[in-house]
Amino acid sequence: MAAKKRTVGCVKVNRNGKWDVQLQGQNKPASSHRLKTAAVKRGRRLAKTSVPSQVRGKVQASNEYH
C-alpha cells in the first residue's frame, strides 16, 4: 500500500501584517490571524487532523505529526 502524501502547512506574514495559515497547493490561506500564536495554534490543529502532516514556520519552528 502506498504511503499517504504528507500535507504541509505554512505560517507566514502577509502584506497586511496578519499571520496566514496556508496549505500546500492552495492559492488562498486556510485562515488569517492578527496574532502569530493564534495562527500557529490553528496550523497545528489543521495538521493534526490530516496526518501525516507538517507545519512550517520561517526558521523558528517545524512540527511533524505521524
N, C-alpha and C positions, 0 to 999 in steps of 0.2 A: 504494500500500500504506500502511495506517495505521501511524503510529509506535507502537512498543511503549510501554505505560504505565510510567512511572517508579516503581520500588519505593523507598519511603522507610523508613529505619530510624532509630530514635531511641535514644540512650544517656542514661539518666536514673537518679537515685537513687530507690529505692523506700522504703516506710515502715520497712523493717528495716535501712536503711543500706547495702544492697547496690546494685550497679550493674546495671540491667537493659538488655538489648538488645531493643527491641520493634519489630516490623514494623507498618507502617501497616495498619489494618483488622483486626489480631489482638487478641484480648482478653488472651491470656497472653503473657508475654515469651518470645522465642526462646531466651534464655539469661539467667542471673543470675550475677554475679561479685562477689567480695569486693573486688577492686581495679578502679579505673576503667580503668587501662591494659589490663587483660585484656578488659574489656567493649568498649573502643574497637577493640582488635585483632579481636575476634570480629565486631563490627559491620562492620568493613571487609572481612573475609573473606566475610561474607554478601552484602554489597553487590557485591563483585567477581564473585560467581557469578550475580547476577541483573541484569546490565547491560541497560538504563540504570538506574542507582540513585543513591541519595544517602544519606549517613549524617549525621544532625544531632546536635549536642550542644547544650547550653543556649545559650551565647553564644560559647564558646571556639572551636568549630571546625565547619566544614561541608565534607564531602568529596563530590564528584560523580565518577561514572565513566560514560564514554560508550562 
